[in-house]
Amino acid sequence: MSRILIFGGHGRVALLLAPILVEQGDEVTAVIRNPDHSDDVAATGANPHLADISSLDGDDLTELISGHDAVVWSAGAGGGSAERTYAIDRDAAIRTMDAASKAGVKRYVMVSWIGSRPDHGVPEDDDFFAYADAKLAADQHLTASELDFTVLGPGTLTLDAGTGKITLSPEGNGEVPRADVAAVIAASLADTSTIGRTIRFGSGDTSIADAVRG
């Protein structure tokens, strides 16, 4: 059994991830901001933990993360203002990484996006630029850390049923069901060969376990 902490616990991917982890015997804590979401999280078998990650400082986060075996970052501002995007997708994410290091929790899985590269090509006057820039900064901070990281870069997320199969480094937008993203997170947590890697993926024909295996 592993004790896993999920940031962004009420997100669509997290709500699909939690029952996978619970079913395999893990103890899951899901961090949420809205108390109205507690029942949804509890229904997955995870333990809801109420906290606003945008306002927690390093000491608060270190205390929250301590005692867990792994951290999954699946939180995000979900669009809106550039200021909030940077506050959540970059600054809060980076604080959790530093707190994980301080807490001695080495395993960290980041849910990023397929285009998170220095040459992402999103113009600065594009509404999507803040997200692209924030995610890149967070990913770079993580990959430069001493954490046992895995960066996952799914393509465009869909609500289609999961297939259990993906392809790595797909061309185009790499559309992929959220259910398969959840399955990739779970497989990455279970497979130590994913440590130290950035895995970009979309739907495909290779089983998830085989695709992520290094």
MARTOR-145150 format. One line per 5 residues: number of its first residue (from 0); for each residue x, y, z of N, C-alpha, C. Coordinates in Angstrom, 3 decimals, m for minus. Each point is the difference from the previous one (the first is absolute). Example, Ala and Ser with C-alpha at 12.3 -4.5 7.8 and 13.67 -1.06 7.14 Angstrom:
BEGIN
0) 13.190:m5.690:7.800:m0.890:1.190:0.000:0.900:1.200:0.000  m0.350:1.050:m0.720:0.820:1.190:0.060:m0.770:1.090:0.730
***
This chain:
BEGIN
0) 0.834:m1.202:0.000:m0.834:1.202:0.000:0.867:1.250:0.000  m0.354:0.944:m0.854:0.675:1.295:m0.024:m0.987:1.081:0.433  0.524:1.040:0.601:m0.813:1.145:0.402:0.235:1.102:m1.027  m1.025:0.315:m0.747:0.133:0.894:m1.153:m0.832:1.249:0.217  0.607:1.150:m0.236:m0.655:1.298:0.143:m0.226:0.589:m1.387
5) m1.249:0.322:m0.300:m0.345:0.572:m1.300:m0.395:1.457:0.184  0.706:0.902:m0.668:m0.413:1.404:m0.055:m0.921:0.170:m1.214  m1.114:0.707:0.220:m1.008:0.103:m1.052:m0.954:m1.176:0.077  m0.394:m0.353:1.217:m0.705:m1.247:0.249:m1.391:m0.087:m0.576  m0.603:1.126:m0.387:m1.339:m0.044:m0.580:0.035:0.168:m1.512
10) 1.182:0.058:m0.578:0.085:0.069:m1.452:m0.494:m1.293:m0.628  m0.367:0.076:m1.267:m0.570:m1.176:m0.669:0.989:m1.156:m0.060  1.279:0.313:m0.213:0.997:m1.067:m0.036:0.185:m0.594:1.394  0.098:0.864:1.002:0.221:m0.479:1.373:m1.144:m0.881:0.482  m1.228:0.353:m0.368:m1.151:m0.799:0.421:m0.010:m1.378:m0.656
15) 0.663:m0.123:m1.133:0.151:m1.302:m0.655:1.215:m0.751:0.530  1.018:0.743:0.422:1.222:m0.604:0.532:m0.212:m0.616:1.373  m0.678:0.725:0.877:m0.123:m0.434:1.392:m0.543:m1.423:0.133  m1.094:m0.365:m0.687:m0.492:m1.366:0.176:0.946:m1.073:m0.511  0.807:0.314:m1.012:1.002:m0.960:m0.477:0.998:m0.294:1.109
20) 0.472:1.066:0.637:0.992:m0.156:1.057:m0.595:m0.681:1.224  m1.222:0.384:0.357:m0.655:m0.599:1.166:m0.224:m1.489:m0.232  m0.411:m0.349:m1.217:m0.282:m1.409:m0.310:1.249:m0.873:0.128  1.166:0.602:m0.284:1.229:m0.789:0.110:0.598:0.048:1.410  m0.727:0.624:0.912:0.388:m0.051:1.404:0.727:1.208:0.527
25) 0.085:1.068:m0.800:0.686:1.211:0.463:m0.928:0.849:0.876  0.617:0.775:0.861:m0.734:0.984:0.803:0.150:1.351:m0.689  m1.112:0.574:m0.416:0.026:1.204:m0.832:m0.606:1.172:0.750  0.730:1.116:0.021:m0.517:1.260:0.516:m0.087:0.974:m1.154  m1.168:0.600:m0.194:m0.232:0.910:m1.114:m0.228:1.410:0.534
30) 0.853:0.929:m0.407:m0.087:1.383:0.463:m1.014:0.755:m0.855  m0.969:0.618:0.656:m1.046:0.755:m0.690:m0.155:1.366:0.668  m0.513:0.957:m0.769:m0.186:1.354:0.528:m1.432:0.245:0.443  m0.940:m0.665:m0.659:m1.420:0.246:0.244:m0.584:m1.111:0.878  m0.510:0.345:1.181:m0.558:m1.035:0.881:m1.183:m0.733:m0.615
35) m0.669:0.630:m0.967:m1.127:m0.651:m0.656:0.431:m1.207:m0.821  1.300:m0.130:m0.264:0.504:m1.108:m0.808:0.408:m1.211:0.838  m0.133:0.122:1.311:0.471:m1.070:0.884:m0.698:m1.329:m0.273  m1.326:0.033:m0.206:m0.739:m1.242:m0.211:0.427:m0.686:m1.296  0.253:0.792:m1.053:0.443:m0.582:m1.271:1.321:m0.734:0.176
40) 0.900:0.610:0.753:1.310:m0.605:0.221:m0.129:m1.237:0.879  m0.774:0.101:1.051:m0.177:m1.135:0.902:m0.602:m1.198:m0.729  m0.842:0.269:m0.997:m0.637:m1.086:m0.753:1.010:m0.805:m0.806  1.151:0.563:m0.269:1.047:m0.725:m0.731:0.820:m0.908:0.915  m0.194:0.153:1.306:0.797:m0.741:0.965:1.174:0.788:0.539
45) 0.214:1.206:m0.540:1.087:0.859:0.483:m0.456:0.804:1.214  0.955:0.499:0.741:m0.276:0.855:1.149:0.105:1.459:m0.427  m1.094:0.755:0.010:0.087:1.415:m0.378:0.728:0.817:1.062  0.868:0.899:m0.456:0.705:0.903:0.912:m0.215:1.417:m0.512  m0.619:0.821:0.810:m0.367:1.353:m0.414:1.166:0.955:0.201
50) 0.447:0.612:m1.101:1.096:0.978:0.070:0.034:0.792:m1.293  0.325:1.276:0.106:0.183:0.858:m1.177:1.492:0.065:m0.296  0.431:m0.725:m1.013:1.434:m0.114:m0.255:0.627:1.324:m0.405  m0.823:0.930:m0.486:0.562:1.290:m0.401:0.422:0.832:1.199  m0.523:m0.346:1.194:0.311:0.799:1.185:0.905:m0.726:0.990
55) 0.293:m1.284:m0.241:0.862:m0.735:0.914:1.462:0.350:m0.255  0.744:0.265:1.080:1.424:0.285:m0.171:0.795:m1.305:0.069  1.294:0.127:m0.094:0.849:m1.183:m0.038:m0.123:m0.873:1.223  m0.079:0.613:1.185:m0.119:m0.787:1.231:m1.328:m0.747:0.056  m1.083:0.682:m0.422:m1.313:m0.652:m0.027:0.026:m1.219:m0.923
60) 0.600:0.177:m1.171:0.044:m1.080:m0.977:0.900:m1.138:0.460  1.095:0.341:0.657:0.886:m1.044:0.521:m0.734:m0.867:1.012  m0.774:0.652:0.867:m0.778:m0.748:0.995:m1.049:m0.880:m0.678  m0.637:0.533:m1.041:m1.037:m0.738:m0.713:0.578:m1.218:m0.719  1.157:0.165:m0.615:0.601:m1.060:m0.805:0.685:m1.056:0.865
65) 0.495:0.396:1.151:0.728:m0.934:0.874:m0.834:m1.248:0.282  0.679:m1.138:m0.006:m0.661:m1.256:0.309:m0.558:m0.721:m1.201  0.032:0.641:m1.171:m0.457:m0.657:m1.213:1.183:m0.657:m0.718  m0.317:m0.858:m0.925:1.034:m0.671:m0.794:0.163:0.617:m1.379  m1.025:0.701:m0.468:0.059:0.583:m1.343:m0.970:1.163:m0.090
70) 0.350:0.955:m0.859:m0.835:1.163:m0.291:m0.381:m0.037:m1.471  m1.271:0.258:m0.285:m0.464:0.164:m1.377:m0.543:1.417:m0.145  0.557:0.751:m0.944:m0.519:1.341:m0.277:m0.942:m0.096:m1.194  m1.293:0.185:0.273:m1.009:m0.005:m1.055:m0.891:1.222:0.134  0.542:1.035:0.626:m0.749:1.231:0.227:0.255:0.982:m1.131
75) m0.846:1.000:m0.080:0.182:1.044:m1.002:m1.030:1.092:0.193  0.319:1.167:m0.502:m0.918:1.130:0.128:m1.213:m0.158:m0.906  0.131:m0.807:m1.036:m1.134:m0.243:m0.890:m0.353:1.185:m0.877  1.010:0.741:m0.414:m0.257:1.174:m0.826:m0.239:1.227:0.860  m0.640:0.988:m0.584:m0.235:1.234:0.741:1.184:0.936:m0.127
80) 0.268:0.755:1.050:1.024:1.032:m0.069:1.401:m0.594:m0.038  0.881:0.720:m0.669:1.409:m0.420:m0.041:0.580:m0.001:1.409  m0.411:0.960:0.810:0.521:0.102:1.369:m0.306:m1.265:0.791  m1.252:m0.485:m0.100:m0.357:m1.202:0.742:0.688:m1.231:m0.603  0.145:m0.026:m1.310:0.687:m1.117:m0.640:1.425:m0.120:0.508
85) 0.713:1.101:0.053:1.371:m0.039:0.522:0.009:m0.373:1.485  m0.994:0.497:0.748:m0.041:m0.262:1.437:m0.186:m1.483:0.303  m0.800:m0.692:m0.809:m0.268:m1.416:0.245:0.952:m0.886:m0.786  m0.015:0.135:m1.325:0.716:m0.948:m0.864:1.518:0.126:0.098  0.494:1.149:0.409:1.445:0.161:0.178:0.373:0.094:1.473
90) m0.470:1.059:0.663:0.517:0.300:1.340:m0.412:m1.046:1.035  m1.279:m0.343:0.046:m0.445:m0.995:0.984:0.607:m1.365:m0.300  0.078:m0.344:m1.275:0.609:m1.285:m0.361:1.448:m0.067:0.472  0.744:1.062:m0.230:1.408:0.024:0.406:0.128:m0.074:1.520  m0.902:0.657:0.712:0.051:m0.075:1.468:m0.214:m1.435:0.482
95) m0.874:m0.749:m0.669:m0.203:m1.386:0.423:1.229:m0.855:m0.272  0.717:0.294:m1.068:1.232:m0.745:m0.289:1.045:0.249:1.077  0.180:1.262:0.326:0.980:0.348:1.032:m0.417:m0.582:1.348  m1.306:0.004:0.273:m0.490:m0.559:1.254:0.182:m1.512:0.034  m0.216:m0.661:m1.135:0.216:m1.445:m0.065:1.450:m0.339:0.308
100) 0.910:0.779:m0.547:1.423:m0.211:0.284:0.275:0.171:1.484  m0.549:1.057:0.582:0.221:0.277:1.417:m0.610:m1.090:0.875  m1.124:m0.558:m0.445:m0.695:m1.032:0.772:0.625:m1.377:m0.191  0.931:m0.103:m0.943:0.622:m1.287:m0.269:m0.872:m0.943:m0.805  m0.978:0.567:m0.705:m0.881:m0.796:m0.866:0.531:0.138:m1.425
105) 0.719:m0.999:m0.447:0.772:0.130:m1.241:m0.836:m0.177:m1.270  m1.023:m0.837:0.071:m0.739:m0.352:m1.220:m1.015:1.075:m0.332  0.075:0.517:m1.231:m0.854:1.112:m0.410:m0.375:m0.196:m1.467  m1.293:m0.058:m0.264:m0.496:m0.132:m1.373:m0.746:1.274:m0.380  0.462:0.629:m1.053:m0.592:1.240:m0.491:m0.855:m0.290:m1.230
110) m1.269:0.425:0.040:m0.835:m0.063:m1.192:0.149:1.334:m0.718  0.713:m0.027:m1.101:0.281:1.203:m0.779:m0.826:m0.045:m1.289  0.589:0.424:m1.098:m0.706:m0.079:m1.292:1.019:m0.289:m1.088  m0.479:m0.517:m1.096:0.855:m0.531:m1.042:0.947:1.040:m0.595  m0.407:1.265:0.014:0.796:1.040:m0.639:0.939:0.742:0.924
115) 0.212:m0.509:1.212:0.838:0.711:0.966:1.476:m0.152:m0.358  0.434:0.874:m0.894:1.395:0.054:m0.465:0.386:1.471:m0.134  1.303:0.300:0.056:0.401:1.400:m0.196:m0.441:0.565:m1.349  m0.139:m0.868:m0.995:m0.416:0.457:m1.331:m1.485:m0.283:m0.234  m0.829:0.181:1.037:m1.422:m0.322:m0.130:m0.695:0.829:m1.063
120) 0.536:1.160:m0.328:m0.518:0.773:m1.118:m1.260:0.798:0.275  m0.428:0.083:1.266:m1.197:0.781:0.319:0.399:1.466:0.105  m0.580:0.889:m0.818:0.377:1.418:0.042:m0.376:0.637:1.334  0.761:1.004:0.394:m0.243:0.650:1.288:m1.345:0.711:0.053  m0.555:0.363:m1.149:m1.293:0.686:0.009:m1.169:m0.978:m0.106
125) 0.301:m1.274:0.042:m1.038:m1.032:m0.028:m0.499:m0.260:1.424  m1.295:m0.200:0.158:m0.563:m0.253:1.329:0.578:m1.257:0.640  0.505:m0.922:m0.814:0.532:m1.264:0.501:1.448:0.132:0.473  0.622:1.149:m0.277:1.430:0.134:0.306:0.295:m0.159:1.488  m0.815:0.590:0.862:0.262:m0.075:1.446:0.047:m1.452:0.453
130) m0.916:m0.819:m0.511:m0.007:m1.420:0.372:1.260:m0.689:m0.506  0.315:0.215:m1.272:1.178:m0.643:m0.580:1.272:0.403:0.741  0.107:1.276:0.329:1.182:0.516:0.671:0.079:m0.505:1.442  m1.140:m0.027:0.670:m0.038:m0.455:1.399:0.329:m1.479:0.105  m0.578:m0.814:m0.880:0.263:m1.438:0.043:1.458:m0.292:m0.313
135) 0.565:0.716:m0.959:1.402:m0.203:m0.344:0.897:0.313:1.193  m0.277:1.109:0.676:0.814:0.381:1.161:m0.097:m1.054:1.094  m1.204:m0.503:0.246:m0.174:m1.028:1.030:0.728:m1.285:m0.388  m0.140:m0.407:m1.243:0.667:m1.226:m0.459:1.513:0.124:0.119  0.517:1.153:m0.389:1.454:0.189:0.063:0.498:m0.003:1.433
140) m0.776:0.572:0.900:0.386:m0.018:1.418:0.028:m1.434:0.515  m0.990:m0.774:m0.398:m0.077:m1.393:0.459:1.150:m0.831:m0.548  0.264:0.138:m1.281:1.045:m0.833:m0.600:1.396:0.397:0.470  0.137:1.217:0.523:1.289:0.429:0.545:0.139:m0.351:1.480  m1.062:m0.517:0.599:0.021:m0.316:1.426:0.638:m1.366:0.236
145) 0.117:m0.350:1.262:0.521:m1.315:0.370:m1.125:m0.992:0.277  m1.218:0.371:m0.336:m1.139:m0.890:0.192:0.020:m1.141:m1.018  m0.645:m1.094:0.356:m0.189:m1.118:m0.937:m1.236:0.312:m0.832  0.201:0.828:m1.017:m1.129:0.565:m0.737:m0.367:m0.833:m1.230  m1.261:0.147:m0.386:m0.466:m0.371:m1.320:m0.875:1.142:m0.481
150) 0.278:0.527:m1.184:m0.847:1.019:m0.612:m0.831:m0.681:m1.078  m1.306:0.113:0.119:m0.902:m0.599:m0.980:m0.595:1.096:m0.874  0.127:m0.163:m1.308:m0.498:0.995:m0.940:m1.072:m0.560:m0.913  m1.239:m0.087:0.510:m1.080:m0.459:m0.874:m0.369:1.056:m1.025  m0.573:m0.467:m1.109:m0.513:0.927:m0.995:m1.355:0.551:0.427
155) m0.786:0.415:m0.986:m1.309:0.586:0.275:m0.894:m1.011:0.707  m0.565:0.408:1.133:m0.794:m0.915:0.810:m1.428:m0.086:m0.520  m0.520:m1.226:m0.038:m1.372:m0.220:m0.440:m0.779:m0.728:1.091  m1.306:m0.063:m0.177:m0.877:m0.709:0.928:m0.365:m1.389:m0.522  0.687:m0.451:m1.034:m0.257:m1.328:m0.542:0.332:m1.077:1.033
160) m0.545:m1.178:m0.194:0.333:m1.124:0.867:1.460:m0.368:m0.182  0.631:m0.406:1.077:1.399:m0.404:m0.087:0.164:m1.276:m0.810  1.150:m0.125:m0.633:0.287:m1.187:m0.804:1.073:m0.871:0.637  0.748:0.574:0.959:1.109:m0.737:0.590:1.221:m0.048:m0.878  m0.024:0.775:m1.105:1.119:m0.013:m0.943:0.379:1.423:m0.382
165) 1.292:0.218:m0.188:0.504:1.319:m0.386:1.128:m0.155:m1.015  0.477:1.137:m0.479:1.230:0.035:m0.783:0.860:1.131:0.533  1.309:m0.197:0.004:0.912:1.024:0.494:0.367:0.967:m1.115  0.218:1.255:0.381:0.419:1.054:m0.935:m0.846:0.013:m1.266  m1.318:0.126:0.154:m0.866:m0.013:m1.186:0.138:1.275:m0.812
170) m0.388:m0.081:m1.243:m0.053:1.186:m0.845:m1.304:0.747:0.278  0.003:1.293:m0.263:m1.207:0.787:0.174:m0.335:0.250:1.455  m1.302:0.099:0.281:m0.465:0.353:1.345:0.002:m1.169:0.964  0.129:m1.208:m0.520:0.081:m1.164:0.881:m1.203:m0.175:0.897  m1.195:0.087:m0.562:m1.207:m0.137:0.819:0.026:m1.299:0.798
175) m0.486:0.079:1.236:0.029:m1.162:0.885:m1.106:0.138:1.048  m0.731:m1.078:0.280:m1.039:0.073:1.036:0.602:0.253:1.379  m0.722:0.748:0.805:0.452:0.251:1.367:0.169:m1.297:0.774  m0.833:m0.994:m0.288:0.120:m1.284:0.693:1.346:m0.641:m0.270  0.518:0.148:m1.210:1.313:m0.564:m0.308:1.117:0.813:0.646
180) m0.198:1.305:0.148:0.988:0.812:0.716:0.092:m0.476:1.445  m1.150:m0.238:0.622:m0.011:m0.512:1.373:0.735:m1.330:0.081  m0.223:m0.859:m0.977:0.662:m1.310:m0.007:1.506:0.141:m0.200  0.424:0.973:m0.786:1.432:0.241:m0.201:0.646:0.488:1.299  m0.687:0.864:0.733:0.532:0.461:1.290:0.195:m1.192:0.926
185) m1.023:m0.843:0.109:0.087:m1.158:0.883:1.127:m0.932:m0.426  0.130:m0.231:m1.300:1.063:m0.878:m0.504:1.375:0.600:0.260  0.116:1.306:m0.114:1.280:0.666:0.237:0.408:m0.078:1.459  m0.969:0.149:0.893:0.295:m0.127:1.430:0.503:m1.400:0.333  m0.521:m0.992:m0.710:0.335:m1.390:0.304:1.293:m0.469:m0.664
190) 0.476:0.746:m0.986:1.141:m0.449:m0.814:1.183:0.947:0.219  1.006:m0.456:0.704:1.153:0.859:0.307:0.803:0.376:m1.242  m0.212:m0.691:m1.113:0.724:0.365:m1.223:m0.461:1.338:m0.556  m1.124:0.528:0.515:m0.478:1.305:m0.458:0.691:1.151:0.725  0.747:m0.292:1.043:0.677:1.055:0.760:1.051:0.680:m0.871
195) m0.004:1.322:0.048:0.972:0.782:m0.752:m0.361:0.191:m1.456  m1.236:m0.314:m0.368:m0.397:0.085:m1.408:m1.147:0.978:m0.210  m0.064:0.562:m1.196:m1.159:0.746:m0.469:m0.680:m0.864:m1.049  m1.270:m0.313:0.221:m0.730:m0.923:m0.863:m1.151:0.757:m0.649  0.123:0.247:m1.295:m1.056:0.681:m0.760:m0.806:m1.074:m0.727
200) m1.318:0.129:0.025:m0.801:m1.090:m0.544:m1.372:0.459:m0.469  m0.581:m0.833:m0.853:m1.377:0.139:m0.435:m0.568:m1.387:m0.187  m1.208:m0.087:m0.504:m0.599:m1.304:m0.228:0.804:m0.778:m1.022  m0.019:m1.331:0.133:0.779:m0.828:m0.913:m0.357:m1.450:0.109  0.964:m0.854:m0.321:m0.263:m1.438:m0.067:0.859:m0.826:0.955
205) 0.775:0.665:0.844:0.885:m0.724:0.930:m0.605:0.048:1.396  0.001:m1.134:0.678:m0.543:m0.003:1.360:0.755:1.008:0.853  m0.704:0.615:0.933:0.607:1.044:0.823:1.207:m0.520:0.757  m0.105:m1.175:0.585:1.127:m0.562:0.757:1.225:m0.165:m0.872  m0.190:m0.494:m1.229:1.138:m0.189:m0.908:0.538:1.338:m0.488
210) m0.900:0.952:m0.232:0.427:1.284:m0.545:0.865:0.778:0.973  m0.325:m0.046:1.287:0.748:0.804:0.964:1.258:m0.707:0.504  0.089:m1.286:m0.256:1.143:m0.746:0.511:1.271:0.463:m0.707  1.017:0.376:0.782:1.256:0.505:m0.569:0.871:m1.104:m0.514
***
